[in-house]
């Protein structure tokens, strides 16, 4: 079993929140991050994406990020820049930030969920809400077998939510709680799509629709 507490874990502070199972394309251009990704590629090791919040934010809560693996190097440029596709693997908590490496790093603790019985109702409700959203957004119906295998992270990783919502998912240590949260998020997104579709119909009929 991998160590739960790891020192000198590479960090990539960004204006985004990544989730386990989520694919995140990254353009690596700063020298320190080129060094970091180069070492991760050489060692086959992970790095962490953590939401770079406003420095004036007084939130004292532990910073929780998502470990990433380099799924694929998309492009190597002559000047050393890289385009990569990374994939979220597991959540972690920053224990202590470190400043002795060429790139940001920290001692981190990888997080585990609480031991609890699975809630079948929460799973079924989340899957149905996700199915409705996918059908509304794409006119395609998810495969039942594939959908049954998807947990809260896997479903949420395919939908673009706000940063606060994604961070809220990442912070939860209960799959049942995550399923209940994504259900609310999927239903809200579906209602938003329905509103947009109705607005488009009105716009076609009278030439104008106002938001806000």
ABEGO torsion letter per residue (X at the ends): XBBABBBGBBBBBBABBBBBGBBBBBBBABAAAAAAAAAAAAAGBBBBBBBBBBAABABABBBBBBBBBBABBABBBAAGBBBBBBBBABBBBBABBBAABABBBBBBBBBBBBBBBBBAAAAAAAAAAAAAAAAAAAGBBBBAAAAAABBAAAAAAABBBBAAAAAAAAABABAAAAAAAAAAAAAAAAAAAAAAAAAAAAAAAAGBBBBX
